[in-house]
């Protein structure tokens, strides 16, 4: 590992520690300065050079307002565009980062070692806020793959200066997850939300009391209320939520002082929340999340549409940070149920209906036809012969009788190929119209 990579990591970590406490106005000035720097680099690439030419923009005149004149960067564009058309540095000096493919085909983006230091520094700042130090142990349950195997932190792990990151696949049996947790006793336990819920549920069933990580957080999808309650009982600490993507790293993270509110990384990311016409919505309104990553410049991601739905919150956090706030992710634009009257229902909407039933542990809604919805339910011990009919009545009450509802109790609901849990299986993968 070069001294320059280590310096980049330490310098970025210092900035993340201090800049989160700046006032919103100062953070806005920082973002615009970094936006111009990013655009200077991006304009040298064929892809962005043409985008700037068409929009009549120059890097020197870029602001968060003029940024809206640039086209959105879609996942389909990244798939279709040769990487060389978007890289600001020689491809041989970079390394790929792979997504899990939860919205379709896995995607590959490129980072430099400096970029990876920026992402690692952001993680280090979040961990610090959570009371975790990089020298302490961590166990993670995800799809079993390492997102980035290069960069300064990976090098420090190989050199055994930092402890190894224990990674487990979410496809492994839950009892095997518990066995490794008992053996490693990690200071921090992070996991896909459904795996965290399953582990907590099994720990309570078995009466295990010797797994006590100091920090527990979920990623990939928000935890259900039931999952949060089980995790707190199983581990003796409140679980937190980190909104993270492979392409960008952490997008928002739950404040330990104000649970339920997720801090945006307003010093190094520009977050837009857009409606179905790609116009910015007001604070408090749910829309599509679009990110401009300011700190990674090898393959600029400018106005990148993630495919997630969330709302920017108008309030300020009581912790004193100047960072803006985001709601928990409400669902994915592709994972929706379309009702015959034109309404669109996201996972958060279904969850609000089904969480009123203590008989339901986990669920998945499958739209098998335009007017037919099948709901799979993993039941709890409270399940009775009347439970399925009660759920159908509640669905009719909340959604109307324009659809046929079928509720089936099952022993398990398989994970998606990405290793994540998909609550909504849509009839077709079209992007949702926001209503």
C-alpha positions in Angstrom: 0.0 0.0 0.0 1.4 3.4 -1.0 1.9 6.2 1.4 -0.3 8.4 -0.8 -3.2 6.0 -0.4 -2.8 6.1 3.3 -2.6 9.8 3.3 -5.8 10.1 1.2 -7.6 7.9 3.7 -6.5 9.8 6.8 -7.1 13.2 5.2 -10.6 12.2 4.0 -11.4 10.7 7.5 -10.5 14.0 9.1 -12.7 15.9 6.8 -15.7 13.6 7.4 -15.2 14.0 11.2 -15.3 17.8 11.0 -17.5 18.7 8.1 -20.6 16.9 9.3 -20.8 19.6 12.1 -20.8 22.6 9.7 -23.9 24.7 9.2 -26.1 23.9 6.2 -25.0 27.0 4.4 -21.3 26.1 4.7 -22.1 22.6 3.5 -23.9 24.0 0.5 -20.8 26.0 -0.4 -18.6 22.9 0.0 -20.9 20.9 -2.3 -20.8 23.5 -5.1 -17.0 23.8 -4.9 -16.7 20.0 -5.1 -19.3 19.9 -7.9 -17.2 22.2 -10.0 -14.1 20.1 -9.4 -16.0 16.9 -10.3 -17.4 18.5 -13.5 -14.0 19.7 -14.6 -12.8 16.0 -14.5 -16.0 14.6 -16.0 -16.1 17.0 -19.0 -12.9 15.4 -20.2 -14.7 12.1 -20.9 -16.6 11.5 -24.2 -19.9 10.8 -22.3 -20.0 13.8 -20.1 -18.3 16.1 -22.6 -21.3 15.6 -24.9 -23.8 16.0 -22.0 -22.2 19.3 -21.0 -22.1 20.5 -24.7 -25.8 19.7 -25.2 -26.8 21.4 -22.0 -24.7 24.5 -22.7 -22.9 24.2 -19.4 -19.3 24.7 -18.2 -17.8 23.4 -15.0 -17.0 26.9 -13.8 -20.7 27.9 -13.8 -22.1 24.7 -12.2 -24.4 25.1 -9.2 -27.0 22.7 -7.7 -29.6 24.5 -9.8 -27.8 24.2 -13.1 -27.0 20.6 -12.3 -30.7 19.9 -13.1 -30.0 20.7 -16.8 -27.8 17.6 -17.2 -29.6 14.4 -18.1 -30.2 11.7 -15.4 -27.7 8.8 -15.5 -29.7 5.6 -15.7 -28.5 2.1 -14.8 -29.4 1.1 -18.4 -27.0 3.8 -19.6 -24.2 2.4 -17.5 -24.9 -1.0 -18.9 -24.9 0.2 -22.5 -22.0 2.6 -22.4 -18.4 1.4 -22.7 -16.6 2.2 -19.5 -13.8 4.0 -21.4 -16.4 6.6 -22.4 -16.9 7.6 -18.8 -13.5 7.2 -17.2 -11.3 10.1 -16.2 -8.3 7.9 -15.6 -6.7 5.0 -17.5 -8.7 1.8 -16.9 -5.6 -0.2 -16.0 -5.1 2.0 -12.8 -8.7 1.3 -11.6 -10.6 -1.6 -10.2 -14.3 -2.6 -10.6 -17.0 -2.5 -8.0 -19.9 -4.9 -8.6 -23.5 -4.4 -7.5 -25.7 -7.3 -6.3 -28.1 -7.0 -9.2 -31.2 -6.7 -7.0 -32.9 -4.5 -9.7 -31.9 -6.8 -12.6 -28.4 -7.4 -14.0 -25.4 -6.8 -11.8 -23.7 -3.5 -12.6 -20.0 -2.7 -12.7 -18.5 0.7 -11.9 -14.8 1.7 -11.5 -12.9 3.3 -8.7 -9.4 4.5 -8.1 -7.6 3.8 -4.8 -8.2 7.4 -4.0 -11.9 7.0 -4.6 -12.0 3.9 -2.4 -10.2 5.9 0.4 -13.0 8.4 0.2 -15.7 5.7 0.6 -13.8 4.1 3.4 -13.4 7.4 5.2 -17.2 7.9 5.0 -17.8 4.5 6.6 -15.2 5.3 9.3 -17.1 8.5 10.1 -20.4 6.6 10.4 -18.8 3.9 12.6 -17.3 6.6 14.8 -20.7 8.1 15.3 -22.0 4.6 16.3 -19.2 4.1 18.8 -17.2 1.6 16.6 -13.5 1.9 15.8 -11.8 0.4 12.8 -9.5 -1.6 15.1 -12.5 -3.4 16.5 -14.1 -6.6 15.0 -17.0 -6.7 12.6 -19.1 -9.4 11.1 -21.3 -8.8 8.1 -24.0 -10.9 6.5 -24.6 -10.1 2.8 -24.4 -11.9 -0.5 -21.0 -13.2 0.6 -19.1 -11.1 -1.9 -16.6 -8.3 -1.1 -17.8 -5.1 -2.7 -14.3 -3.7 -3.0 -11.3 -5.9 -2.5 -8.8 -3.1 -3.1 -8.0 0.3 -1.5 -6.2 1.3 1.6 -8.5 -0.4 4.2 -8.4 -3.7 2.3 -4.6 -3.4 2.2 -4.5 -2.8 6.0 -6.6 -5.9 6.5 -4.3 -8.0 4.4 -1.3 -6.6 6.4 -3.2 -7.6 9.6 -3.0 -4.0 10.9 -6.8 -4.0 10.9 -8.7 -7.0 12.1 -10.3 -9.2 9.3 -13.9 -8.4 8.3 -15.9 -11.6 8.8 -18.3 -12.0 5.8 -21.1 -14.6 5.7 -23.5 -15.3 2.9 -27.2 -14.7 3.6 -27.9 -18.0 2.0 -26.2 -20.0 4.8 -28.3 -21.6 7.4 -29.3 -19.3 10.3 -27.8 -21.6 12.9 -24.5 -21.3 11.0 -24.6 -17.5 11.3 -25.2 -17.8 15.0 -22.3 -20.3 15.4 -19.9 -17.8 13.8 -21.3 -14.9 15.8 -20.7 -16.9 19.0 -17.2 -17.8 18.0 -16.0 -14.4 16.7 -18.0 -12.2 19.2 -17.8 -9.1 16.9 -18.0 -5.6 18.3 -20.2 -4.7 15.4 -22.7 -6.8 13.6 -24.1 -5.6 10.2 -26.5 -7.5 8.0 -29.1 -7.5 5.3 -32.3 -6.6 7.2 -34.0 -9.9 6.7 -31.0 -11.9 7.8 -30.7 -9.8 10.9 -34.3 -10.4 11.7 -33.9 -14.2 11.1 -30.8 -14.4 13.3 -32.5 -12.4 16.1 -35.6 -14.6 15.9 -33.6 -17.8 16.2 -31.4 -16.5 19.0 -34.5 -15.7 21.1 -36.0 -19.1 20.2 -32.8 -20.9 21.4 -32.5 -18.7 24.5 -28.9 -17.6 23.6 -27.7 -14.7 25.7 -23.9 -14.6 25.0 -24.0 -12.7 21.7 -23.7 -9.0 22.6 -22.3 -6.8 19.8 -22.1 -3.1 20.9 -23.3 -1.9 17.4 -25.9 -3.5 15.2 -27.0 -2.1 11.9 -29.0 -3.3 8.9 -28.5 -2.5 5.3 -29.9 -3.3 1.8 -33.5 -2.7 2.9 -35.1 -1.1 6.0 -35.9 -3.3 8.9 -39.5 -4.1 9.7 -40.9 -2.9 13.1 -41.0 -6.6 14.1 -37.4 -7.1 13.1 -36.2 -4.1 15.0 -38.0 -5.3 18.2 -36.5 -8.8 17.8 -33.0 -7.5 17.2 -33.1 -5.2 20.3 -34.3 -8.1 22.4 -31.7 -10.5 21.0 -28.6 -8.3 21.1 -29.5 -5.8 23.9 -28.9 -2.8 21.7 -31.1 -0.8 19.3 -30.4 -1.7 15.7 -29.7 1.2 13.3 -30.4 1.5 9.6 -27.7 2.4 6.9 -28.9 3.2 3.4 -26.0 2.0 1.3 -25.4 1.0 -2.4 -22.4 -0.7 -3.9 -21.9 2.0 -6.5 -21.9 4.9 -4.0 -21.2 3.5 -0.6 -23.4 4.9 2.2 -26.1 7.3 1.1 -27.7 8.0 4.5 -27.3 6.6 8.0 -29.6 6.6 11.0 -28.7 9.0 13.7 -28.1 7.2 17.0 -29.4 10.3 18.9 -32.6 10.6 16.8 -33.7 7.1 15.8 -35.8 7.0 12.6 -34.0 9.9 10.9 -31.2 9.2 8.5 -28.4 11.7 8.0 -27.5 12.5 4.4 -23.8 13.0 3.5 -24.3 16.6 2.5 -20.6 17.3 2.3 -19.8 14.9 -0.5 -23.1 14.0 -2.1 -25.9 16.0 -3.8 -29.3 14.2 -3.3 -32.3 15.0 -5.4 -35.8 13.6 -4.8 -37.7 13.6 -8.1 -41.3 12.9 -9.2 -42.3 10.8 -12.2 -41.6 13.9 -14.5 -38.1 14.2 -13.1 -38.9 17.4 -11.2 -37.8 18.0 -7.7 -40.5 17.4 -5.1 -41.0 19.3 -1.9 -39.5 18.2 1.4 -41.6 15.5 3.0 -42.8 14.1 -0.3 -41.7 10.7 -1.5 -39.9 10.5 -4.8 -37.1 8.8 -6.7 -33.6 9.1 -5.2 -31.0 10.6 -7.5 -27.4 11.1 -6.3 -24.4 13.0 -7.5 -21.3 11.5 -5.9 -18.8 14.3 -5.4 -15.8 12.5 -3.9 -15.3 9.7 -6.5 -13.9 11.0 -9.8 -12.5 8.0 -11.7 -15.9 7.2 -13.1 -18.2 10.2 -12.2 -21.7 9.3 -11.3 -23.6 12.5 -11.9 -27.4 12.6 -11.3 -27.5 8.8 -10.9 -31.0 7.4 -10.5 -30.8 4.6 -7.9 -34.3 3.2 -8.3 -35.2 3.8 -4.7 -38.0 5.8 -3.2 -37.6 8.1 -0.2 -38.4 11.6 1.1 -36.1 14.4 2.3 -37.2 15.5 5.7 -37.7 19.2 6.4 -36.6 19.1 10.1 -33.1 19.4 11.5 -31.6 16.7 13.8 -31.2 17.5 17.4 -27.7 16.0 17.5 -26.3 19.3 16.1 -25.0 18.0 12.8 -25.7 20.2 9.8 -26.4 17.3 7.6 -29.9 17.0 6.0 -32.3 14.2 6.9 -33.8 11.4 4.7 -36.7 9.1 5.5 -36.2 5.4 5.5 -36.4 4.0 2.0 -40.1 3.5 1.1 -39.5 0.9 -1.7 -38.1 0.5 -5.1 -39.5 2.0 -8.3 -39.5 -1.5 -9.9 -41.0 -3.4 -7.0 -44.6 -2.1 -6.9 -48.1 -3.4 -7.2 -50.3 -1.6 -9.7 -54.0 -1.5 -8.8 -56.6 -1.4 -11.5 -57.7 2.1 -10.6 -54.1 3.4 -11.4 -52.8 3.6 -7.8 -49.3 2.3 -7.1 -48.5 0.5 -3.9 -44.9 0.2 -2.6 -43.5 -2.2 0.0 -43.9 0.4 2.8 -47.6 0.5 2.0 -48.0 -3.2 2.3 -45.9 -3.3 5.4 -48.2 -0.7 7.0 -51.2 -3.0 6.4 -49.6 -6.3 7.4 -47.7 -5.1 10.5 -51.1 -4.9 12.3 -51.3 -8.7 12.3 -49.2 -10.3 15.0 -49.8 -13.6 13.1 -47.3 -12.4 10.4 -43.6 -12.8 10.7 -42.6 -12.1 7.1 -44.5 -11.6 3.9 -44.2 -11.2 0.1 -46.8 -9.8 -2.2 -46.8 -11.3 -5.7 -48.9 -9.6 -8.4 -49.6 -12.6 -10.6 -52.2 -10.8 -12.9 -53.6 -7.3 -13.4 -56.4 -8.1 -11.0 -54.9 -10.8 -8.8 -52.6 -10.6 -5.9 -51.0 -13.5 -4.0 -49.6 -12.8 -0.6 -47.2 -15.3 1.0 -47.0 -15.2 4.7 -44.5 -16.9 7.1 -46.8 -17.2 10.2 -46.0 -16.8 13.8 -47.4 -19.0 16.6 -50.4 -16.6 16.7 -51.6 -17.9 13.3 -55.1 -19.4 13.3 -57.4 -20.8 10.7 -59.1 -17.4 10.5 -55.9 -15.4 10.0 -55.8 -15.6 6.1 -59.5 -14.5 5.8 -58.8 -11.6 8.2 -55.9 -10.4 6.1 -58.0 -10.6 3.0 -60.7 -8.5 4.7 -58.1 -5.9 5.7 -56.7 -5.7 2.1 -60.2 -5.2 0.7 -60.8 -2.5 3.3 -57.6 -0.6 2.5 -57.1 -1.3 -1.2 -60.6 -1.9 -2.5 -62.3 -5.0 -4.1 -61.0 -4.4 -7.6 -58.5 -7.3 -7.1 -58.7 -10.9 -6.1 -56.6 -11.6 -3.0 -55.1 -14.9 -2.0 -53.2 -15.4 1.2 -51.1 -18.5 1.7 -49.2 -19.5 4.8 -45.8 -21.0 3.9 -42.8 -22.3 5.9 -40.3 -19.9 4.2 -40.0 -17.3 1.5 -36.8 -17.7 -0.5 -34.3 -14.9 -0.9 -33.8 -13.2 -4.2 -30.6 -14.3 -6.2 -28.9 -11.2 -4.9 -29.2 -12.6 -1.3 -31.7 -9.9 -0.4 -35.3 -10.2 0.5 -37.9 -8.9 -2.0 -41.2 -8.0 -0.4 -42.9 -7.1 -3.7 -42.8 -9.2 -6.9 -44.3 -7.0 -9.6 -46.4 -8.0 -12.6 -43.9 -6.3 -14.9 -40.7 -4.4 -14.2 -41.8 -1.0 -15.4 -40.8 2.1 -13.4 -43.6 3.2 -11.1 -45.6 6.3 -11.6 -45.5 8.3 -8.4 -48.9 9.2 -6.9 
